[in-house]
Amino acid sequence: MAAKKAAAKASAKRKQSTKQATGSVLDRIIDAGLDEAALSGWRNTTMDAIASRAGVDLGETLMLVPTKAHFALRLLDRADALTMLDVKEVDGDDTPRDRLFEIMMRRFDVLNAHREGYRAVIAGTMRDPSAAPLALCRLRRSLSMILAAAGISPDGLIGLLRIKGLAAVGAYTLRAWVKDDSVDLAKTMAALDRALAQAERLAGFSLHRRREKPGDATI
């Protein structure tokens, strides 16, 4: 697939962009939380430890991120921002499936920039009965955004099915990413390619249907 080759070539560039910190207090807190989770595990991580590692007063930290559940939500916010960084307008020459592949791989490059930290936070949050529902609800926004960026409508009943389908794609690929120790995330890309093909068959993504351009004749 052309998108797979393009994604592999662009991987190093995307990884570099995801490592560029804005230097904001919130970014320092998020980076510190990821580092703390990687070292101590998410269950043993406290907001006090995050504040100390970030060099930010606990009160200021809690004003921005009151709880670990809120940390997971802020982490999704930043992952969304980095995933969408430099995403261009939909090009009619790209198939929606290829574009979706590229954007999803951007997402996994974002995760890979703080691999151990993200792994710890994701696993810990999904085991937390108070945090998991909030994170999963917030994740729907991320999935809708990714679909829209790929030129696939997330609206209406069909859009809801597409969101659920993309959630399954993401979960399947995430399991591959967790075990993928390759430099170029080749196993993750292969898993994503398989998952998108399956979703296209079962979930009605209509990924190969290109958006009709203005002026296209209907015969």
N, C-alpha and C positions, 0 to 999 in steps of 0.2 A: 504493500500500500504506500502511495506517495506520501501520505501524511505521517506514516511511521518513520520514513527516512528523514523527512523534514524535522520531525520532532526530535530525532536522535541528534541531528546536526545542531539544532538550536538549544539543546539541553544545557550545554555549558554556559551559554549566554543567559539563559533564564535563571540558572542557579546563581550566577553572579548578581543578577538584579534582585533576587529574593534576599540576598545577604546584606543589601544596602539598607542600613537602619536610618530612620528619619531623625533619631535623636530625641524624640519626645519622651516625656515622663512615662506615658502609657507604654511606649515601645520598650523602654528600659524595664518596666514591670513585667511585660510579656516575655522578654528575653530571659529575665531572671527566673520567671516561673518555669519556663522550658528547661533551663539549666538545672534548677532545683529538682524538677520532676525526673530528669535523666539521672541525677545522682542519687536521689533518695526514694524515688518512686512517688507516684501521685498521691497515694494514700497517706504517706508520711509527710507530704509537703504541707506547710501551713502558710497562711497569708503573712504572718510575721517573718517567716524565713524568706519569703519572696521579697518583702519590703527591705529586709536587711541586705540581701544579695543585690538588689537593685540600687541600694544607697538612697532610698526614698523613705521619708518618715512614714510610719505605719498609718497615721491618720490620713495622710494624703493618698497613700496606696488604697486604703479602704474606701475613700471617696470615689476613686476611679473604678476599683474592682472590689466590691464588698465581700464576695465569697468566692470559693473555688468554682462554684457553678457559673458565676459571672465571668470568671477567668476563661472558662471554656467558651463562653459566648464572645468575649473580646477576641479570643484566639480565632474564632470563625470569622469575625469581622476583618481581622488582618489578613487571614488566608484569602478571603474574597478579594480584598483590595489588591494583594499581590498577584492573584490569579488573573485579574482583569487588567493589570498594568500593561499598557501598550496594545491591548486587544483592539484591532481595527474594525471598521464597519464591515458588515457581511459582504463578501465578494461573490457575485453570481457565478464565477468560474469555480468556486469551491463547493464540493458537496457538503451538505449539513453534517453528514457522518464524519468526514475528514476534519471538518472544523471542530466538531465536538471532541474528536480524538485529541486534537492539538490543545484545546482548552483544558481538557481533563488531565493531560500530561503536564500542563503548566501547574495544575493543582498539586500533583504529586511531586513536582520539583520543589514547590513551596514547602511541602511536608519534609522533603529530604534534606532541606537546608538545616533543619533542627531535628534530625531523624529520631534520636533516642528520646528527646523531650516530647515530641508529638506522639510517639508510640505510647509513652507512659500516660500522657494526659488523655488520649483517646480511650485506652483500655480502662483507666481509672474512672473516667466519666461515665462510660457505658455500664459500669458496675455500680454506680451510685444512683439509687432509686429517686433521689431528689433532683439530681443534675441531668440524668439521661433524658427525661421527657423534654426539658427545656432545650437541650442541645439538639435533639431530633427535630423539634418544632422549628428551631432556628435554621437547621440544615435545609429545610424545605425552601427557604428563601435563597440559599446558595444554589440549590439545584435549579430553581426557576431562572435565576440569573444566568447560569451556565447554558441552559437550553436557549434562552433568548439571545445570548451572545453567539450561539451557533446557528441562528436563524430558524429555530424551532419554537413554535409558540407554546408557552406553558399555561395558556389560559383555557378556561372551560373544562368540561368533563374529559375531553381528549388530553388536554394539558395536564390534568391531574394524573391520568394514566401514564403519561410520559414522565412526570416527576417521579412516580413510583418506580417506573422502569429504570430511570437513571439512578435512583437510590440503590436498586439492586445491582446495577452495573458498578457503582461506586463501592459498594460493600464487597463485591467479588474481587475487584481490583485492589482494594485496600488489603485484603488478606494476602494477595500476591506481593504487594509492596512490603508488608511486614517481614516477609521471608526473603526479599530480593536484596542480595548483597552486591549486586553488580554495579559497576561505576556508571553505566549508561542506562540503568533501570530497564534493561532489555526484557526481563521476566515480567515486569510491571506492564510494559507496553504490549507484550504478547497477550497477557491476561485481559487488558483493556480491549484489545482488538477482538478477542473471542467473546467477551461480554457484550460488546456493542453489536456484534453479529447476531448473538442470541436474542438480545433485546429487540433488534430490528424485526426479527421473525415473530416474536411473541407479544411485544408490547405496542406494536403499531406506531413506531417512531416515524415511519416514512422518511428515513434519513436520506435516501437518495433523491427525494423530490426537491428540486431546486426552487427557490423563490422566483416567481415569474417577474421578469424585468418589464418596466414601463415600455410600451411600444411593441412588445412581443405580439406577433400575430397569432390569432386563434383560428385554426383551420377546421 
